[in-house]
Amino acid sequence: MSKSKEEEHEKEILDTFKKVEINIPLLDAIKQIPKYAKFLKELCTNKRKLKDKERIIFGKNVSVVINRKLPEKCKDPGMFTLPCIIGNKRIERAMLDLGASNNGMSYSVYQALNLSTLQDTNVIIQLADRSYVRPMGLVEDVLVKVNDLLFPVDFYILKMGVEGVNNPVSILLGRPFMKTAKTKIDVDESTLSVEFGGEIVKFNISEAMKYPNELQALYQIDVIDSVVHDVVEEELVGTELDLIMELDENDVEDDFVETLSEALRPPSLDESNYSTTHTKLLPSVLQAPKLELKPLPKHLKYIYLGNEETLPVIISSKLSKEHEEKLVTLLREHRTAIG
């Protein structure tokens, strides 16, 4: 009941206000309502536009996403390295690190370069994994040569467990060196440059990374002696026979017969020291003995100077048919000298 009475009371008040009329100028009414006055002013000066054709302006990030004008994603260009010379050793890839506040060198490389004596240092180096390493010492004013430019560098010597002068992890060139050498790295162009006294040296990083590191391995193969023997025998026999075939038959015939005769001539013997037999043996040319022939390698073969495969002689199997016929004819003509 109380709620209904309140609603009736509010309705009576609302009806009473509806009947109230104020007769005042429009400007006076606008002055009494500041927000309405501001709205009319902006509308008259074109600072506020109607919402029929309202334009919304997006930022750069939203515009790029909507228009799909995104840059092409690139791959990691890899580690930036610099070829240099320290002492008499050429180092193909020394690592450049903008995040390193000092220059580092492994102890094995320090020994290989035979640098000056280490100086004591109280520096403790914090690594990326928040672990701490104490350097073995400091080497000052080490000359690092890049092409024709020389730069003095201080190195902290560390035990890195990395062997090899050309391992890029074994030598670290940090911000001190990069500041001294005025190093500029263009990742997009894949170029790196150092400068001293107005002279600039540039390197193409992408071209340098195509070449592998210097190999430090040596491999050895043992060859079987029998194979070597066969090859040597084949080459020597083939070469000697080729030289014989190239000579003129008329030029070598007399020398050949004389040499064979001297070689096959029996020495003089004292017959009193030997017992004589009554069996008279005929020459092998007239009565050829039966021989048991052994198998030969592939590069050799038998030819026969007598009938019915008698008087065998070994020649090279690599001779041409013409050379072989010439050799057989020459040997058959002088088979009496051969025996």
Short mmCIF file of the C-alpha atoms (twelve columns), coordinates in Angstrom:
data_MODEL
# 
_entry.id   MODEL 
# 
loop_
_atom_site.group_PDB 
_atom_site.id 
_atom_site.type_symbol 
_atom_site.label_atom_id 
_atom_site.label_alt_id 
_atom_site.label_comp_id 
_atom_site.label_asym_id 
_atom_site.label_seq_id 
_atom_site.Cartn_x 
_atom_site.Cartn_y 
_atom_site.Cartn_z 
_atom_site.pdbx_PDB_model_num 
ATOM 1   C CA . MET A 1   0.000   0.000   0.000   1 
ATOM 2   C CA . SER A 2   2.836   2.374   0.863   1 
ATOM 3   C CA . LYS A 3   4.548   1.750   -2.478  1 
ATOM 4   C CA . SER A 4   1.433   2.582   -4.486  1 
ATOM 5   C CA . LYS A 5   0.971   5.805   -2.532  1 
ATOM 6   C CA . GLU A 6   4.570   6.880   -3.331  1 
ATOM 7   C CA . GLU A 7   4.056   6.230   -7.040  1 
ATOM 8   C CA . GLU A 8   0.863   8.323   -7.050  1 
ATOM 9   C CA . HIS A 9   2.691   11.139  -5.252  1 
ATOM 10  C CA . GLU A 10  5.561   11.117  -7.810  1 
ATOM 11  C CA . LYS A 11  3.043   11.155  -10.651 1 
ATOM 12  C CA . GLU A 12  1.356   14.215  -9.225  1 
ATOM 13  C CA . ILE A 13  4.709   15.994  -8.957  1 
ATOM 14  C CA . LEU A 14  5.584   15.066  -12.581 1 
ATOM 15  C CA . ASP A 15  2.220   16.362  -13.818 1 
ATOM 16  C CA . THR A 16  2.794   19.585  -11.960 1 
ATOM 17  C CA . PHE A 17  6.222   20.106  -13.674 1 
ATOM 18  C CA . LYS A 18  4.696   19.393  -17.063 1 
ATOM 19  C CA . LYS A 19  2.369   22.307  -16.641 1 
ATOM 20  C CA . VAL A 20  5.210   24.714  -15.789 1 
ATOM 21  C CA . GLU A 21  6.324   26.954  -18.709 1 
ATOM 22  C CA . ILE A 22  9.311   29.390  -18.716 1 
ATOM 23  C CA . ASN A 23  9.311   32.259  -21.114 1 
ATOM 24  C CA . ILE A 24  13.035  33.305  -21.462 1 
ATOM 25  C CA . PRO A 25  15.246  34.052  -24.491 1 
ATOM 26  C CA . LEU A 26  17.099  31.065  -26.128 1 
ATOM 27  C CA . LEU A 27  20.565  32.499  -25.461 1 
ATOM 28  C CA . ASP A 28  19.764  32.824  -21.781 1 
ATOM 29  C CA . ALA A 29  18.707  29.161  -21.719 1 
ATOM 30  C CA . ILE A 30  21.943  28.139  -23.526 1 
ATOM 31  C CA . LYS A 31  24.054  30.042  -21.013 1 
ATOM 32  C CA . GLN A 32  22.421  28.100  -18.229 1 
ATOM 33  C CA . ILE A 33  23.457  24.745  -19.873 1 
ATOM 34  C CA . PRO A 34  27.306  24.870  -20.567 1 
ATOM 35  C CA . LYS A 35  27.572  21.460  -22.265 1 
ATOM 36  C CA . TYR A 36  24.835  22.300  -24.724 1 
ATOM 37  C CA . ALA A 37  26.517  25.629  -25.485 1 
ATOM 38  C CA . LYS A 38  29.824  23.846  -26.268 1 
ATOM 39  C CA . PHE A 39  28.049  21.389  -28.571 1 
ATOM 40  C CA . LEU A 40  26.397  24.165  -30.598 1 
ATOM 41  C CA . LYS A 41  29.680  26.079  -30.898 1 
ATOM 42  C CA . GLU A 42  31.626  23.048  -32.249 1 
ATOM 43  C CA . LEU A 43  28.771  22.243  -34.614 1 
ATOM 44  C CA . CYS A 44  28.781  25.772  -36.045 1 
ATOM 45  C CA . THR A 45  32.585  25.875  -36.511 1 
ATOM 46  C CA . ASN A 46  32.700  22.424  -38.235 1 
ATOM 47  C CA . LYS A 47  34.747  20.950  -35.393 1 
ATOM 48  C CA . ARG A 48  32.005  18.477  -34.661 1 
ATOM 49  C CA . LYS A 49  30.433  16.498  -37.494 1 
ATOM 50  C CA . LEU A 50  27.275  14.505  -37.570 1 
ATOM 51  C CA . LYS A 51  27.577  10.718  -37.126 1 
ATOM 52  C CA . ASP A 52  26.016  9.881   -40.479 1 
ATOM 53  C CA . LYS A 53  29.422  9.673   -42.263 1 
ATOM 54  C CA . GLU A 54  31.771  9.544   -39.346 1 
ATOM 55  C CA . ARG A 55  35.424  8.596   -40.196 1 
ATOM 56  C CA . ILE A 56  37.616  6.545   -37.868 1 
ATOM 57  C CA . ILE A 57  41.420  6.798   -38.085 1 
ATOM 58  C CA . PHE A 58  43.493  3.747   -37.121 1 
ATOM 59  C CA . GLY A 59  47.115  3.715   -36.036 1 
ATOM 60  C CA . LYS A 60  50.044  2.310   -38.046 1 
ATOM 61  C CA . ASN A 61  49.979  -1.151  -36.466 1 
ATOM 62  C CA . VAL A 62  46.265  -1.696  -37.194 1 
ATOM 63  C CA . SER A 63  46.646  -0.375  -40.757 1 
ATOM 64  C CA . VAL A 64  49.531  -2.772  -41.486 1 
ATOM 65  C CA . VAL A 65  47.552  -5.760  -40.210 1 
ATOM 66  C CA . ILE A 66  44.392  -4.852  -42.187 1 
ATOM 67  C CA . ASN A 67  46.263  -4.112  -45.451 1 
ATOM 68  C CA . ARG A 68  48.595  -7.107  -44.965 1 
ATOM 69  C CA . LYS A 69  51.642  -4.954  -45.740 1 
ATOM 70  C CA . LEU A 70  53.918  -6.861  -43.383 1 
ATOM 71  C CA . PRO A 71  57.687  -7.137  -44.011 1 
ATOM 72  C CA . GLU A 72  59.065  -10.500 -45.082 1 
ATOM 73  C CA . LYS A 73  60.378  -12.589 -42.224 1 
ATOM 74  C CA . CYS A 74  64.096  -13.272 -42.501 1 
ATOM 75  C CA . LYS A 75  66.154  -16.119 -41.120 1 
ATOM 76  C CA . ASP A 76  68.930  -15.824 -38.585 1 
ATOM 77  C CA . PRO A 77  72.045  -14.569 -40.446 1 
ATOM 78  C CA . GLY A 78  74.211  -16.457 -37.988 1 
ATOM 79  C CA . MET A 79  77.169  -15.441 -35.906 1 
ATOM 80  C CA . PHE A 80  79.200  -12.413 -36.989 1 
ATOM 81  C CA . THR A 81  82.880  -13.284 -37.298 1 
ATOM 82  C CA . LEU A 82  85.984  -11.415 -38.397 1 
ATOM 83  C CA . PRO A 83  89.164  -12.808 -40.026 1 
ATOM 84  C CA . CYS A 84  92.313  -11.499 -38.382 1 
ATOM 85  C CA . ILE A 85  95.969  -12.272 -37.650 1 
ATOM 86  C CA . ILE A 86  97.472  -12.465 -34.161 1 
ATOM 87  C CA . GLY A 87  101.225 -12.967 -34.086 1 
ATOM 88  C CA . ASN A 88  102.077 -15.386 -36.893 1 
ATOM 89  C CA . LYS A 89  98.741  -17.222 -36.738 1 
ATOM 90  C CA . ARG A 90  95.845  -16.470 -39.079 1 
ATOM 91  C CA . ILE A 91  92.447  -16.750 -37.407 1 
ATOM 92  C CA . GLU A 92  89.700  -17.148 -39.983 1 
ATOM 93  C CA . ARG A 93  86.729  -16.600 -37.676 1 
ATOM 94  C CA . ALA A 94  86.981  -14.542 -34.479 1 
ATOM 95  C CA . MET A 95  83.534  -14.010 -32.960 1 
ATOM 96  C CA . LEU A 96  82.140  -10.484 -32.556 1 
ATOM 97  C CA . ASP A 97  79.729  -10.029 -29.643 1 
ATOM 98  C CA . LEU A 98  78.060  -6.702  -28.899 1 
ATOM 99  C CA . GLY A 99  76.866  -8.108  -25.573 1 
ATOM 100 C CA . ALA A 100 80.381  -8.782  -24.252 1 
ATOM 101 C CA . SER A 101 81.994  -6.057  -22.166 1 
ATOM 102 C CA . ASN A 102 85.521  -7.446  -22.651 1 
ATOM 103 C CA . ASN A 103 87.637  -9.531  -25.011 1 
ATOM 104 C CA . GLY A 104 88.255  -13.197 -24.272 1 
ATOM 105 C CA . MET A 105 90.657  -15.888 -25.447 1 
ATOM 106 C CA . SER A 106 90.891  -19.570 -24.567 1 
ATOM 107 C CA . TYR A 107 93.999  -20.779 -22.750 1 
ATOM 108 C CA . SER A 108 94.831  -23.297 -25.499 1 
ATOM 109 C CA . VAL A 109 94.930  -20.501 -28.097 1 
ATOM 110 C CA . TYR A 110 97.052  -18.373 -25.756 1 
ATOM 111 C CA . GLN A 111 99.620  -21.186 -25.574 1 
ATOM 112 C CA . ALA A 112 99.558  -21.710 -29.355 1 
ATOM 113 C CA . LEU A 113 100.151 -18.002 -30.039 1 
ATOM 114 C CA . ASN A 114 103.018 -17.823 -27.509 1 
ATOM 115 C CA . LEU A 115 102.009 -14.399 -26.182 1 
ATOM 116 C CA . SER A 116 103.539 -12.423 -23.318 1 
ATOM 117 C CA . THR A 117 103.308 -13.388 -19.652 1 
ATOM 118 C CA . LEU A 118 99.892  -13.294 -18.008 1 
ATOM 119 C CA . GLN A 119 99.152  -10.490 -15.567 1 
ATOM 120 C CA . ASP A 120 97.159  -11.124 -12.412 1 
ATOM 121 C CA . THR A 121 93.627  -9.753  -12.332 1 
ATOM 122 C CA . ASN A 122 90.855  -9.641  -9.746  1 
ATOM 123 C CA . VAL A 123 88.095  -9.479  -12.360 1 
ATOM 124 C CA . ILE A 124 85.255  -11.999 -12.095 1 
ATOM 125 C CA . ILE A 125 83.196  -12.503 -15.261 1 
ATOM 126 C CA . GLN A 126 79.474  -13.227 -15.059 1 
ATOM 127 C CA . LEU A 127 78.205  -15.429 -17.889 1 
ATOM 128 C CA . ALA A 128 74.774  -15.431 -19.515 1 
ATOM 129 C CA . ASP A 129 73.563  -18.266 -17.253 1 
ATOM 130 C CA . ARG A 130 74.487  -16.087 -14.229 1 
ATOM 131 C CA . SER A 131 77.435  -18.318 -13.368 1 
ATOM 132 C CA . TYR A 132 80.806  -16.766 -12.530 1 
ATOM 133 C CA . VAL A 133 84.230  -17.451 -14.048 1 
ATOM 134 C CA . ARG A 134 87.588  -16.181 -12.843 1 
ATOM 135 C CA . PRO A 135 90.072  -15.496 -15.689 1 
ATOM 136 C CA . MET A 136 93.522  -17.064 -15.525 1 
ATOM 137 C CA . GLY A 137 95.045  -13.680 -16.275 1 
ATOM 138 C CA . LEU A 138 95.175  -10.665 -18.559 1 
ATOM 139 C CA . VAL A 139 97.292  -10.062 -21.669 1 
ATOM 140 C CA . GLU A 140 97.535  -6.404  -22.630 1 
ATOM 141 C CA . ASP A 141 98.214  -4.696  -25.959 1 
ATOM 142 C CA . VAL A 142 97.974  -7.750  -28.188 1 
ATOM 143 C CA . LEU A 143 98.161  -6.557  -31.810 1 
ATOM 144 C CA . VAL A 144 95.219  -7.816  -33.862 1 
ATOM 145 C CA . LYS A 145 95.747  -7.317  -37.600 1 
ATOM 146 C CA . VAL A 146 92.697  -6.963  -39.858 1 
ATOM 147 C CA . ASN A 147 93.957  -6.799  -43.442 1 
ATOM 148 C CA . ASP A 148 96.476  -3.923  -43.172 1 
ATOM 149 C CA . LEU A 149 94.984  -2.349  -40.027 1 
ATOM 150 C CA . LEU A 150 96.458  -2.986  -36.563 1 
ATOM 151 C CA . PHE A 151 94.450  -2.664  -33.335 1 
ATOM 152 C CA . PRO A 152 95.757  -3.084  -29.755 1 
ATOM 153 C CA . VAL A 153 93.501  -5.403  -27.757 1 
ATOM 154 C CA . ASP A 154 93.478  -6.602  -24.126 1 
ATOM 155 C CA . PHE A 155 92.432  -10.246 -23.707 1 
ATOM 156 C CA . TYR A 156 91.207  -12.068 -20.621 1 
ATOM 157 C CA . ILE A 157 92.502  -15.652 -20.766 1 
ATOM 158 C CA . LEU A 158 89.874  -18.258 -19.877 1 
ATOM 159 C CA . LYS A 159 89.734  -22.037 -19.734 1 
ATOM 160 C CA . MET A 160 86.967  -22.655 -22.255 1 
ATOM 161 C CA . GLY A 161 87.604  -26.295 -23.079 1 
ATOM 162 C CA . VAL A 162 87.775  -25.366 -26.771 1 
ATOM 163 C CA . GLU A 163 90.750  -26.434 -28.857 1 
ATOM 164 C CA . GLY A 164 91.853  -24.986 -32.192 1 
ATOM 165 C CA . VAL A 165 92.942  -21.521 -33.249 1 
ATOM 166 C CA . ASN A 166 90.239  -21.235 -35.918 1 
ATOM 167 C CA . ASN A 167 87.351  -22.176 -33.644 1 
ATOM 168 C CA . PRO A 168 85.193  -18.991 -33.470 1 
ATOM 169 C CA . VAL A 169 84.338  -19.607 -29.822 1 
ATOM 170 C CA . SER A 170 88.012  -19.634 -28.798 1 
ATOM 171 C CA . ILE A 171 88.467  -15.892 -29.482 1 
ATOM 172 C CA . LEU A 172 85.827  -13.346 -28.476 1 
ATOM 173 C CA . LEU A 173 85.995  -9.700  -29.556 1 
ATOM 174 C CA . GLY A 174 83.613  -7.628  -27.467 1 
ATOM 175 C CA . ARG A 175 82.544  -3.999  -27.270 1 
ATOM 176 C CA . PRO A 176 86.031  -2.625  -26.438 1 
ATOM 177 C CA . PHE A 177 87.458  -3.960  -29.711 1 
ATOM 178 C CA . MET A 178 84.374  -2.954  -31.717 1 
ATOM 179 C CA . LYS A 179 84.645  0.586   -30.335 1 
ATOM 180 C CA . THR A 180 88.384  0.759   -31.046 1 
ATOM 181 C CA . ALA A 181 87.970  -0.532  -34.605 1 
ATOM 182 C CA . LYS A 182 84.826  1.561   -35.261 1 
ATOM 183 C CA . THR A 183 83.059  -1.622  -36.276 1 
ATOM 184 C CA . LYS A 184 79.841  -1.259  -38.268 1 
ATOM 185 C CA . ILE A 185 77.575  -4.240  -38.970 1 
ATOM 186 C CA . ASP A 186 74.819  -4.041  -41.588 1 
ATOM 187 C CA . VAL A 187 72.640  -7.094  -40.990 1 
ATOM 188 C CA . ASP A 188 70.439  -6.417  -44.026 1 
ATOM 189 C CA . GLU A 189 73.367  -6.084  -46.446 1 
ATOM 190 C CA . SER A 190 75.398  -8.772  -44.611 1 
ATOM 191 C CA . THR A 191 78.446  -6.522  -44.490 1 
ATOM 192 C CA . LEU A 192 80.908  -5.740  -41.719 1 
ATOM 193 C CA . SER A 193 83.459  -2.927  -41.739 1 
ATOM 194 C CA . VAL A 194 86.285  -1.699  -39.520 1 
ATOM 195 C CA . GLU A 195 88.007  1.669   -39.769 1 
ATOM 196 C CA . PHE A 196 91.233  3.336   -38.682 1 
ATOM 197 C CA . GLY A 197 92.731  6.613   -39.845 1 
ATOM 198 C CA . GLY A 198 90.150  7.067   -42.578 1 
ATOM 199 C CA . GLU A 199 90.910  3.653   -44.106 1 
ATOM 200 C CA . ILE A 200 87.893  1.327   -44.175 1 
ATOM 201 C CA . VAL A 201 88.007  -2.452  -44.591 1 
ATOM 202 C CA . LYS A 202 84.753  -4.222  -45.493 1 
ATOM 203 C CA . PHE A 203 83.835  -7.909  -45.332 1 
ATOM 204 C CA . ASN A 204 80.926  -9.792  -46.873 1 
ATOM 205 C CA . ILE A 205 79.609  -11.986 -44.077 1 
ATOM 206 C CA . SER A 206 77.389  -14.180 -46.254 1 
ATOM 207 C CA . GLU A 207 80.293  -15.003 -48.586 1 
ATOM 208 C CA . ALA A 208 82.653  -15.755 -45.701 1 
ATOM 209 C CA . MET A 209 80.185  -18.186 -44.097 1 
ATOM 210 C CA . LYS A 210 80.022  -20.316 -47.264 1 
ATOM 211 C CA . TYR A 211 83.510  -21.657 -46.633 1 
ATOM 212 C CA . PRO A 212 83.908  -24.360 -43.994 1 
ATOM 213 C CA . ASN A 213 86.357  -24.249 -41.148 1 
ATOM 214 C CA . GLU A 214 89.847  -25.591 -41.726 1 
ATOM 215 C CA . LEU A 215 89.843  -29.343 -41.234 1 
ATOM 216 C CA . GLN A 216 92.141  -30.597 -38.500 1 
ATOM 217 C CA . ALA A 217 91.823  -34.338 -39.281 1 
ATOM 218 C CA . LEU A 218 94.238  -36.611 -41.136 1 
ATOM 219 C CA . TYR A 219 93.278  -39.970 -42.631 1 
ATOM 220 C CA . GLN A 220 95.654  -42.733 -43.761 1 
ATOM 221 C CA . ILE A 221 95.021  -45.791 -45.958 1 
ATOM 222 C CA . ASP A 222 97.323  -48.846 -45.975 1 
ATOM 223 C CA . VAL A 223 97.743  -50.468 -49.398 1 
ATOM 224 C CA . ILE A 224 98.252  -54.213 -49.671 1 
ATOM 225 C CA . ASP A 225 101.746 -55.153 -50.820 1 
ATOM 226 C CA . SER A 226 100.547 -57.742 -53.307 1 
ATOM 227 C CA . VAL A 227 98.386  -55.182 -55.100 1 
ATOM 228 C CA . VAL A 228 101.313 -52.775 -55.319 1 
ATOM 229 C CA . HIS A 229 103.517 -55.570 -56.690 1 
ATOM 230 C CA . ASP A 230 101.009 -56.458 -59.409 1 
ATOM 231 C CA . VAL A 231 100.582 -52.851 -60.485 1 
ATOM 232 C CA . VAL A 232 104.324 -52.166 -60.568 1 
ATOM 233 C CA . GLU A 233 105.030 -55.365 -62.503 1 
ATOM 234 C CA . GLU A 234 102.277 -54.582 -64.987 1 
ATOM 235 C CA . GLU A 235 103.497 -51.035 -65.566 1 
ATOM 236 C CA . LEU A 236 107.166 -51.999 -65.876 1 
ATOM 237 C CA . VAL A 237 106.594 -54.941 -68.206 1 
ATOM 238 C CA . GLY A 238 104.207 -52.971 -70.376 1 
ATOM 239 C CA . THR A 239 106.582 -50.015 -70.620 1 
ATOM 240 C CA . GLU A 240 109.619 -52.100 -71.584 1 
ATOM 241 C CA . LEU A 241 107.728 -54.019 -74.254 1 
ATOM 242 C CA . ASP A 242 106.270 -50.823 -75.679 1 
ATOM 243 C CA . LEU A 243 109.759 -49.382 -75.990 1 
ATOM 244 C CA . ILE A 244 110.957 -52.517 -77.780 1 
ATOM 245 C CA . MET A 245 108.060 -52.398 -80.218 1 
ATOM 246 C CA . GLU A 246 108.761 -48.775 -81.083 1 
ATOM 247 C CA . LEU A 247 112.336 -49.578 -82.179 1 
ATOM 248 C CA . ASP A 248 113.162 -50.439 -85.771 1 
ATOM 249 C CA . GLU A 249 113.604 -54.175 -86.311 1 
ATOM 250 C CA . ASN A 250 116.691 -53.739 -88.509 1 
ATOM 251 C CA . ASP A 251 118.432 -51.542 -85.923 1 
ATOM 252 C CA . VAL A 252 118.044 -53.886 -82.994 1 
ATOM 253 C CA . GLU A 253 118.300 -57.273 -84.712 1 
ATOM 254 C CA . ASP A 254 122.105 -57.554 -84.648 1 
ATOM 255 C CA . ASP A 255 122.415 -56.207 -81.107 1 
ATOM 256 C CA . PHE A 256 119.612 -58.477 -79.955 1 
ATOM 257 C CA . VAL A 257 121.240 -61.622 -81.389 1 
ATOM 258 C CA . GLU A 258 124.664 -60.702 -80.029 1 
ATOM 259 C CA . THR A 259 123.307 -59.988 -76.555 1 
ATOM 260 C CA . LEU A 260 121.371 -63.251 -76.392 1 
ATOM 261 C CA . SER A 261 124.341 -65.233 -77.659 1 
ATOM 262 C CA . GLU A 262 126.642 -63.765 -75.011 1 
ATOM 263 C CA . ALA A 263 124.085 -64.324 -72.258 1 
ATOM 264 C CA . LEU A 264 123.374 -67.937 -73.218 1 
ATOM 265 C CA . ARG A 265 126.960 -68.957 -73.997 1 
ATOM 266 C CA . PRO A 266 127.968 -71.620 -71.443 1 
ATOM 267 C CA . PRO A 267 131.061 -70.952 -69.352 1 
ATOM 268 C CA . SER A 268 134.222 -72.967 -69.970 1 
ATOM 269 C CA . LEU A 269 134.344 -75.970 -67.662 1 
ATOM 270 C CA . ASP A 270 137.090 -78.357 -66.710 1 
ATOM 271 C CA . GLU A 271 135.720 -81.696 -67.904 1 
ATOM 272 C CA . SER A 272 138.180 -83.648 -65.741 1 
ATOM 273 C CA . ASN A 273 136.232 -82.698 -62.617 1 
ATOM 274 C CA . TYR A 274 132.952 -84.089 -63.903 1 
ATOM 275 C CA . SER A 275 131.829 -87.537 -64.829 1 
ATOM 276 C CA . THR A 276 130.781 -87.874 -68.443 1 
ATOM 277 C CA . THR A 277 127.677 -89.667 -69.621 1 
ATOM 278 C CA . HIS A 278 127.208 -91.503 -72.853 1 
ATOM 279 C CA . THR A 279 123.678 -90.083 -73.425 1 
ATOM 280 C CA . LYS A 280 123.755 -87.342 -76.019 1 
ATOM 281 C CA . LEU A 281 120.968 -84.727 -75.649 1 
ATOM 282 C CA . LEU A 282 119.594 -82.983 -78.689 1 
ATOM 283 C CA . PRO A 283 118.994 -79.204 -78.757 1 
ATOM 284 C CA . SER A 284 115.567 -78.072 -77.614 1 
ATOM 285 C CA . VAL A 285 114.930 -76.717 -81.108 1 
ATOM 286 C CA . LEU A 286 115.132 -80.272 -82.481 1 
ATOM 287 C CA . GLN A 287 113.710 -82.117 -79.478 1 
ATOM 288 C CA . ALA A 288 111.535 -79.795 -77.413 1 
ATOM 289 C CA . PRO A 289 111.030 -80.939 -73.803 1 
ATOM 290 C CA . LYS A 290 107.592 -81.222 -72.267 1 
ATOM 291 C CA . LEU A 291 107.164 -78.477 -69.680 1 
ATOM 292 C CA . GLU A 292 104.531 -77.971 -66.985 1 
ATOM 293 C CA . LEU A 293 103.379 -74.378 -67.420 1 
ATOM 294 C CA . LYS A 294 102.182 -72.326 -64.464 1 
ATOM 295 C CA . PRO A 295 99.183  -69.998 -64.663 1 
ATOM 296 C CA . LEU A 296 100.089 -66.372 -65.401 1 
ATOM 297 C CA . PRO A 297 98.517  -63.044 -64.314 1 
ATOM 298 C CA . LYS A 298 96.035  -61.354 -66.622 1 
ATOM 299 C CA . HIS A 299 98.612  -58.968 -68.061 1 
ATOM 300 C CA . LEU A 300 100.912 -61.830 -69.240 1 
ATOM 301 C CA . LYS A 301 100.441 -64.797 -71.598 1 
ATOM 302 C CA . TYR A 302 102.361 -67.625 -73.311 1 
ATOM 303 C CA . ILE A 303 103.333 -67.822 -76.991 1 
ATOM 304 C CA . TYR A 304 104.932 -70.875 -78.588 1 
ATOM 305 C CA . LEU A 305 107.913 -70.768 -80.940 1 
ATOM 306 C CA . GLY A 306 107.715 -74.490 -81.827 1 
ATOM 307 C CA . ASN A 307 105.117 -76.828 -83.202 1 
ATOM 308 C CA . GLU A 308 102.453 -78.464 -81.015 1 
ATOM 309 C CA . GLU A 309 102.723 -75.739 -78.364 1 
ATOM 310 C CA . THR A 310 106.418 -76.235 -77.626 1 
ATOM 311 C CA . LEU A 311 109.133 -73.729 -76.779 1 
ATOM 312 C CA . PRO A 312 106.885 -71.400 -74.718 1 
ATOM 313 C CA . VAL A 313 107.819 -67.736 -74.204 1 
ATOM 314 C CA . ILE A 314 106.073 -65.219 -71.909 1 
ATOM 315 C CA . ILE A 315 104.974 -61.867 -73.384 1 
ATOM 316 C CA . SER A 316 102.579 -59.075 -72.387 1 
ATOM 317 C CA . SER A 317 98.891  -59.629 -73.131 1 
ATOM 318 C CA . LYS A 318 98.392  -55.904 -73.745 1 
ATOM 319 C CA . LEU A 319 100.328 -55.838 -77.014 1 
ATOM 320 C CA . SER A 320 98.431  -55.040 -80.165 1 
ATOM 321 C CA . LYS A 321 98.006  -57.800 -82.725 1 
ATOM 322 C CA . GLU A 322 100.508 -56.181 -85.077 1 
ATOM 323 C CA . HIS A 323 103.195 -55.789 -82.402 1 
ATOM 324 C CA . GLU A 324 102.620 -59.315 -81.165 1 
ATOM 325 C CA . GLU A 325 103.075 -60.770 -84.661 1 
ATOM 326 C CA . LYS A 326 106.312 -58.807 -85.155 1 
ATOM 327 C CA . LEU A 327 107.684 -60.002 -81.830 1 
ATOM 328 C CA . VAL A 328 106.779 -63.664 -82.480 1 
ATOM 329 C CA . THR A 329 108.349 -63.537 -85.951 1 
ATOM 330 C CA . LEU A 330 111.569 -62.043 -84.565 1 
ATOM 331 C CA . LEU A 331 111.804 -64.617 -81.757 1 
ATOM 332 C CA . ARG A 332 111.160 -67.558 -84.102 1 
ATOM 333 C CA . GLU A 333 113.906 -66.414 -86.473 1 
ATOM 334 C CA . HIS A 334 116.416 -66.418 -83.618 1 
ATOM 335 C CA . ARG A 335 115.069 -69.264 -81.516 1 
ATOM 336 C CA . THR A 336 118.338 -71.138 -81.948 1 
ATOM 337 C CA . ALA A 337 120.074 -68.367 -80.035 1 
ATOM 338 C CA . ILE A 338 117.425 -68.507 -77.318 1 
ATOM 339 C CA . GLY A 339 117.990 -72.242 -76.941 1 
# 
